[in-house]
Amino acid sequence: MPRLSEVIAALDALWPPERAEGWDAVGTVCGDPDSEVGRVLFAVDPVQDIADEAVKLGADLLVTHHPLYLRGTTTVAASHFKGRVVHTLIRNEIALHVAHTNADRADPGVSDALAGALDLRVVRPLVPDPTDPEGRRGLGRVCEVDGPLTVGGLAARAAERLPATAQGIRVAGDPDAPVRTVAVSGGSGDSLFDDVRAAGVDAFLTADLRHHPASEARQPHGQGTPALLDAAHWATEWPWCELAAAQLDEISDRYGWGLRTHVSATVTDPWTAHAASTHPAGTFARYPSNPGAPN
């Protein structure tokens, strides 16, 4: 079996840590470089449920997309949930490695996996990486669809192909509008609206869209008004776990490592239920400022 240091070197070749955003926290969080690795678990979030799953699986390495300590810390005491995760992993000799914005920018990366899950043909990055002479790396992807598709049809496809969450898929735009080109960005994407408009796409599928940026993006602009499809953050990034596991499988086969890779199916999206609104605006009773006073 390979040593942890060998597996980490392979992962860093896939997702070089120097390509992460300056504010990000990627790389190995815990683990003995000389320990042997036979089983690897991929997941989006390094939360306690995932750490417990890694223990139950008998994993030697847990690879997550989201960092455990994004803003740094002065303690790993088990009195806090992040400290408990660290204690659980170290006690069971499980290493933790993070690939976040370096995996977003990779070729292939997080948005390639999202596009693949939706059967979209990737044309180019939405925001190209200026350090890539081939123009293949960067944030988000601009894609084309194969055959006729509407906004509603794209939303239905996303609801069917992405893992189920309480949120589902929210849509802003005409469901019957035709879609030929789509921009996708795994994770939070409302900082990319200028790039989406400049790309001239018919629709943009991402996550964590906030009211004001989404409202402004839906106003008429000279470059067009793309429909917006808002999925759960976790759901848009989960397909990357399958892609990453397949990439490590290929490396393992090449070097004869015999690694066994697994992708967690545990839903770590924080939202657990959804109640659809039923009252249209203007139908609510007005609450009197003084319930006992005459009208």
C-alpha positions in Angstrom: 0.0 0.0 0.0 1.2 3.6 -0.6 2.2 5.9 2.1 0.0 8.9 2.9 2.7 11.3 1.6 2.6 9.5 -1.8 -1.2 9.7 -2.1 -1.2 13.4 -1.0 1.5 14.1 -3.7 -0.8 12.6 -6.3 -3.8 14.7 -5.1 -1.7 17.8 -5.1 -0.8 17.1 -8.7 -4.5 17.0 -9.5 -5.3 20.1 -7.5 -2.2 22.1 -6.9 -2.6 24.0 -3.6 -1.0 27.1 -5.0 -4.0 27.5 -7.3 -6.4 28.0 -4.4 -7.7 31.5 -3.6 -5.6 33.4 -1.1 -8.3 33.3 1.6 -8.7 29.5 1.3 -7.4 26.8 3.5 -6.5 23.7 1.5 -4.2 20.8 2.0 -3.7 18.1 4.7 -5.3 18.9 8.1 -4.1 15.9 10.0 -2.4 12.6 9.2 1.0 10.8 9.5 2.9 11.1 6.2 4.4 7.7 6.8 1.2 5.9 7.5 -0.2 3.4 4.9 -3.3 4.2 2.9 -5.6 1.5 1.6 -9.1 3.0 1.7 -10.2 6.6 0.9 -13.5 8.3 1.4 -14.6 11.4 -0.5 -17.2 13.8 0.8 -18.2 17.5 0.5 -18.2 18.5 4.2 -15.8 17.5 7.0 -18.6 17.2 9.6 -19.0 14.7 12.4 -21.3 12.5 10.5 -18.7 12.1 7.8 -15.9 11.5 10.3 -18.0 8.8 11.8 -18.7 7.3 8.4 -15.0 7.2 7.7 -14.4 5.3 11.0 -17.2 2.8 10.2 -15.8 2.3 6.7 -12.3 1.7 8.0 -10.9 4.6 5.8 -7.3 5.7 6.2 -7.9 9.0 4.4 -10.8 11.3 4.2 -10.8 13.8 1.3 -13.3 16.7 1.5 -14.1 19.7 -0.7 -14.9 22.1 2.1 -12.2 23.0 4.6 -12.5 22.2 8.3 -10.7 25.3 9.5 -11.3 28.0 6.9 -10.4 30.9 9.2 -7.8 29.3 11.3 -8.0 28.3 15.0 -6.1 28.4 18.2 -7.5 25.1 19.6 -8.6 21.7 18.5 -10.2 20.9 21.8 -12.9 18.3 21.6 -15.3 20.7 23.4 -16.1 22.2 19.9 -17.5 20.2 17.0 -14.5 20.9 14.8 -12.2 19.7 17.5 -14.3 16.6 17.9 -13.8 15.9 14.2 -10.1 16.2 14.6 -10.0 13.9 17.6 -12.2 11.3 15.9 -10.0 11.2 12.9 -6.6 11.1 14.7 -7.9 8.6 17.3 -8.8 6.3 14.4 -5.7 7.0 12.4 -7.6 8.7 9.6 -5.9 11.5 7.7 -8.0 14.5 6.4 -7.1 16.3 3.1 -9.0 19.3 1.6 -9.2 20.4 -2.0 -11.5 23.5 -2.3 -10.9 26.4 -4.7 -8.0 24.6 -6.2 -10.4 21.9 -7.2 -12.9 24.6 -8.4 -10.2 25.9 -10.8 -8.9 22.5 -12.0 -9.4 20.9 -15.4 -11.4 18.9 -14.8 -12.8 20.4 -11.7 -16.0 20.9 -9.6 -18.0 22.7 -12.4 -17.0 20.0 -15.0 -18.4 17.4 -12.7 -21.6 19.5 -12.3 -21.9 19.9 -16.1 -21.3 16.2 -16.6 -24.1 15.3 -14.2 -26.5 17.4 -16.2 -25.3 16.1 -19.6 -24.1 19.5 -20.6 -21.2 19.9 -23.1 -18.4 22.1 -21.6 -17.1 24.7 -24.1 -14.8 26.8 -21.9 -14.3 28.2 -18.4 -16.7 31.0 -17.3 -13.8 32.9 -15.7 -10.5 31.6 -17.3 -7.4 31.2 -15.2 -4.9 33.8 -16.6 -2.0 31.4 -15.7 -3.3 28.7 -18.0 -2.0 29.1 -21.5 -4.4 26.5 -22.8 -7.4 28.4 -21.4 -9.0 25.3 -19.9 -8.8 26.0 -16.2 -10.8 28.6 -14.3 -14.0 29.2 -12.3 -17.4 27.9 -13.6 -18.0 26.5 -17.1 -19.9 27.7 -20.2 -21.8 24.8 -21.7 -24.0 23.9 -24.6 -27.0 21.6 -24.6 -27.6 18.7 -26.9 -31.1 19.0 -28.5 -34.0 21.2 -27.6 -34.4 22.2 -23.9 -36.3 24.8 -22.0 -35.6 26.5 -18.7 -38.2 24.3 -17.1 -36.7 21.2 -18.7 -33.2 22.1 -17.4 -34.6 22.6 -13.9 -36.3 19.2 -14.1 -33.1 17.6 -15.3 -31.2 19.2 -12.4 -33.8 18.0 -9.9 -33.5 14.5 -11.3 -29.8 14.3 -11.7 -28.4 16.1 -8.6 -28.8 14.4 -5.2 -32.1 15.2 -3.5 -32.2 18.1 -1.0 -34.9 19.9 0.9 -34.4 23.0 -1.3 -34.7 21.3 -4.7 -34.2 23.7 -7.6 -35.4 27.3 -7.6 -36.0 29.1 -10.9 -36.1 32.7 -11.9 -37.3 33.2 -15.5 -39.8 31.9 -18.0 -40.0 28.1 -17.7 -40.8 27.9 -21.4 -37.9 29.9 -22.6 -35.5 27.9 -24.8 -32.0 27.1 -23.5 -29.1 26.6 -25.8 -26.2 27.7 -23.6 -25.8 27.3 -19.9 -23.2 28.6 -17.4 -22.7 26.4 -14.3 -20.7 27.0 -11.2 -20.6 24.6 -8.3 -21.1 26.2 -4.9 -21.9 29.9 -4.4 -22.1 31.7 -7.7 -23.8 35.1 -7.4 -20.4 36.8 -7.5 -20.1 35.7 -11.1 -23.1 37.5 -12.6 -21.0 40.0 -14.6 -19.2 37.1 -16.2 -22.4 35.2 -16.8 -23.9 38.3 -18.7 -20.7 38.8 -20.6 -20.9 35.1 -21.7 -24.3 35.7 -23.2 -25.8 32.4 -22.0 -29.4 31.6 -21.8 -29.3 30.2 -18.2 -27.1 30.1 -15.1 -27.2 27.2 -12.7 -25.4 27.6 -9.4 -26.2 27.8 -5.6 -26.7 30.2 -2.7 -28.3 33.0 -4.8 -29.2 35.9 -2.7 -32.2 38.2 -3.2 -30.6 41.4 -4.3 -28.0 40.0 -6.7 -30.5 37.7 -8.2 -33.1 40.4 -8.6 -30.6 42.7 -10.2 -29.4 39.9 -12.5 -33.0 39.4 -13.7 -33.3 43.1 -14.8 -32.9 43.9 -18.5 -29.3 44.4 -19.5 -27.8 45.0 -22.9 -26.1 41.6 -22.8 -29.3 39.7 -22.1 -31.1 38.4 -19.1 -30.3 34.8 -18.3 -32.7 32.6 -16.4 -31.4 31.6 -13.0 -31.5 28.1 -11.5 -30.5 27.9 -7.8 -29.7 24.5 -6.4 -28.5 23.5 -2.9 -24.8 24.3 -2.4 -24.0 20.7 -1.3 -25.8 19.2 -4.3 -23.9 21.2 -6.9 -20.5 20.1 -5.4 -21.3 16.5 -4.6 -20.7 15.3 -8.2 -17.1 16.3 -7.8 -16.6 13.6 -5.2 -17.4 11.0 -7.8 -15.0 12.6 -10.3 -12.3 12.9 -7.7 -12.7 9.3 -6.7 -12.4 8.2 -10.4 -9.3 10.3 -10.8 -7.6 8.7 -7.8 -8.7 5.2 -9.0 -6.9 5.9 -12.3 -3.7 6.9 -10.4 -4.0 3.9 -8.2 -4.3 1.6 -11.2 -1.3 3.3 -12.8 1.0 2.7 -9.8 -0.5 -0.6 -8.7 -1.5 0.8 -5.3 -4.7 -1.1 -5.0 -6.6 1.7 -3.3 -10.3 1.3 -2.6 -12.2 4.6 -3.0 -15.6 5.4 -1.8 -18.0 8.4 -2.2 -20.1 9.3 0.8 -23.9 9.4 0.1 -24.6 11.1 3.4 -26.5 14.3 2.8 -24.7 17.1 4.7 -26.8 19.9 3.3 -27.9 21.8 6.4 -31.5 22.2 5.3 -33.7 19.3 6.2 -37.3 20.2 5.2 -39.2 22.5 2.8 -42.7 23.9 3.2 -44.2 25.4 0.0 -45.9 28.8 0.4 -49.6 28.8 -0.4 -50.9 32.3 0.2 -50.5 34.8 -2.7 -49.5 38.3 -1.8 -52.3 40.5 -0.6 -54.4 37.7 1.0 -53.0 37.9 4.5 -55.1 39.5 7.3 -53.7 42.7 8.6 -52.7 42.6 12.2 -54.1 45.5 14.3 -51.5 47.4 16.3 -53.9 47.2 19.3 -56.0 44.0 19.0 -58.4 45.3 21.7 -59.1 48.6 20.1 -62.1 49.3 17.7 -61.2 49.6 14.0 
